[in-house]
Amino acid sequence: YLNADGSDPRRPLADALVQTLLHDDARAGSIVAYNASFERTCVRGLAEAFPELATALEDIEGRIVDLLPITRNHFYHPDQRGSWSIKSVIAAVLPAMSYAELEVGDGNAAQLAWLDIVDPNTTAERRQRLQDALLTYCARDTLAMVELLRCLRGSAGAQGGD
């Protein structure tokens, strides 16, 4: 979900989360995040803002699994250089998944891009380019989560775990 019109994105986001994560095919299973305190706080805030969705959003919050403590407790690569950010871990584990070539390559750039997207003075052409760049960045972050989970599962399997 990407709100690009500058309106309050909370209700449409809450609706999109509930529709996407609680339909019949997605009612069970974990919702994977990295350093999930941010995601949990946002979902809690949505539940407080929209009490009629609170039960559904609390269900979603309860399914969030944070890969950061799992990674921190069971993995380290010297190329991380002491950093546990998702970008550092991914660069060490999957260097081909670099963010370097992306126009929007980190969270700060993503926030600035969104501010430009919703700025009424931004040209339609720039707005579209930034939306595309932001969606590409979000897709890379999602894929990074999937690939990190695969790597962690592979490491656990190689050590006799699940």
Secondary structure, DSSP 8 states (H G I E B T S, - for coil): ----SSS--HHHHHHHHHHHHSSGGGSSS-EEESSTHHHHHHHHHHHHH-GGGHHHHHHHHHTEEEHHHHHHHH---GGGTT--SHHHHHHHH-GGG-STT-SS-SHHHHHHHHHHHH-TTS-HHHHHHHHHHHHHHHHHHHHHHHHHHHHHHHHHHHTT--
